Amino acid sequence: MSVTTMESRLTGKHILLILLGFFALVGVVNAAFIYFAVSTGPGEEQGASYEAGLRYNTILAAERTQNALQWRHQSQIAQGSRLRVSVTDNAGTPVPHLAVTGTLGRPATNIADRSLVFKEVDAGLYEAPLSPIKPGSWVLSFVAEKARPGAESATYRVKERLWLSPAS
C-alpha cells in the first residue's frame, strides 16, 4: 500500500491570487467608505465657507445694521398647529407689516426641513401653519423684512433652537 503525500507549495499563482484578493478587499472597503461619506450630510452648517469668508465684512455690516434696529422676538411652537413669532422694538412696541419667511428643521439633518411663510395675525404677531411635528430639538431660521420708503429695507435674521416637549 502506497501513501502519497501531497506537498503544498506556495507558487506564483497563489501569490498573485493573494495580492489580487487583498487589493480587491481594500477597493471594496474604500468604495463603502466613499458611499457612506457621500450619502450622508456634508458636515457643514453652511456650504461655501470660502465665499462666506470673502463676504465677511459685508456680513459684519449687516449684523451691525440689525443690532441698530434693536428688535426683539419670541418664538413658540403650538403642538401640531402653528408656529408663532412676535417681533417688538426696544421699547416693547410690536413691529407691524413685516414680510417673514423661514425654515424649521432638525439640527443634525435637513431631511425634516420645512419652509415657512408667516402671516401677520395681529400687530407684530406672525403665524405660520405647521403640520404635526415630533418632540425634540428643532432649529428655527427666519428673516423678517420691513420695507422703508427711500431706504434699504430693514432686515432681521434669526437662527435659534426650539425644544418641543412630549405631550403628557
Summary of the structure (lengths in Angstrom):
residues: 168
radius of gyration: 29.0
end to end distance: 85.4
largest distance: 111.9
contacts: 365
relative contact order: 0.13
helix: 29%
strand: 34%
